[in-house]
Amino acid sequence: MHALLAVLFLMPAQDAKQDQEEDKKEPEIVDVWKPLDEGSVEKLKAAVKDDPAKLIELMKKGRPLKDAPPGETKERLKDALGVETDLWVIVPSRYDKAKPAGLFLVLHGLGGTGEQLKDLWRAYAAANNFIVAAPTAQKEPEAAKNEDSYGGQIGGKDIPHWWSYREGSFPLAALAALKRRFAIDENRVVLTGYSMGGFGTWNIGLRFPDRFCALIPYAGGVSRTEYIGLRVDERLRKLHLNQFNLPAYFVHGDADRLVPVEFSRESRNQLKKLGYEFEYKEVAKGGHILNVRDGGEVMTGIQKWLKDKVRKPHPKEVKHFAVGEYCPQSYWVRIAEFKDKTAEVRAAVKAQTIDFTATGVKKLTFYLDDTLVDLAKPVKVTSGGATVFEGEVTPSVEAVFDSWRAREDRELLYRARVTVEIK
């Protein structure tokens, strides 16, 4: 009888122990990716029991991925507007889903296709564990033309297509699609391109500076309107402000008759004035077609510079000029509501205080994590010496989801957020 009672008393204890062990295992088996992809916050909260820290822990582990064979493939890619194009993808022989690879997004020139430049970084990528992705540009969408769009020709050539600078454009769509198939090191994504692709590199990189660790434009520019009398496009040139945490190495021939060298010289002058990190290589007597083969002076210099380039995803200070509502965010600062068509924000964290200035903005959202502030303590937000918010900022699954959906970047996840209205 006593033995039977002992067994009966023991069973609940064993059950409790098993429950505890199951709870410990739960983070390993919970699927958060399906509700994330569905955009269901309620399912997400149920999956992690409304625990934002657990959600981030699971997301940091990455998606369940299938093994991917090395080699080159030509695929079809769809942008945010439903337009399709060709995409060349080169996976290095050393790729291992357990060891995330860097990514080169390579943008071709006028009249070309992704095939034109897919091999530009092939050897370096193979030696340094990078995947190469080279999409083909299509015509600018009528409903979302670039700010520097105009009809006619460039260098005597018609403009059959051009890179779109919007969210969901082919380069960014390729980045999003490849992150769902491969183990991508999001801190080693390089955007590079030649000629028209140089324009695309500057413009996409400067509008979405938190997506990349480096920009490498060849023979490019920031604005096509600068062809007209070589006048500086003051509005689009303000985009260089966004490069505070994004180094660039750019190359131009001083005898380029298709894309004037003045375009790159202006970028050099602006970046030097801003005090930002960059390298500029001007090739003496170089035309539009430069020697960018492996082993040549240009590529050797770039590759040496690139070796240690890794994105720093948690800057304490952010500067962002938004040329349109489609590019409202940089790192932990997001323009929640615009007052004007363009807007500018500068924000910095010191201890528990965020201080900011803003123009053209009605509302700002600051996303916060433990790299920026101590979320166990009150946070203060100030502007112009005035306090606009002070108090506790509660972590939430909603904040994590909101920070994810804008970029789908596991290194740019935040547990909490605070939104302030600008009077």
Secondary structure, 3 states (H helix, E strand, C coil): CHHHHHHHHHHHHHHHHHHHHHHHHHHHHCCCHHHHHHCCHHHHHHHCCCCHHHHHHHHHCCCCCCCCCCEEEEEEEECCCCCEEEEEEEECCCCECCECEEEEEEECCCCCCHHHCCCCCHHHHHHHCEEEEEECCCCCCHHHCCCCCCCCEECCEECCCCCCCCCCCHHHHHHHHHHCCCCEEEEEEEEEEECHHHHHHHHHHHHCHHHCCEEEEECCCCCHHHHCCCCCCHHHHHHHHHHHHCCEEEEEECCCCCCCCHHHHHHHHHHHHHCCCEEEEEECCCCCCCCCCCCCHHHHHHHHHHCCCCCCCCCCEEEEEECCCCCCEECCEEEEEECCCCEEEEEEEECCEEEEEEECEEEEEEEECCCCCCCCCCEEEEECCEEEEEECCCCCHHHHHHHHHCCCCHHHCCCEEEEEECC
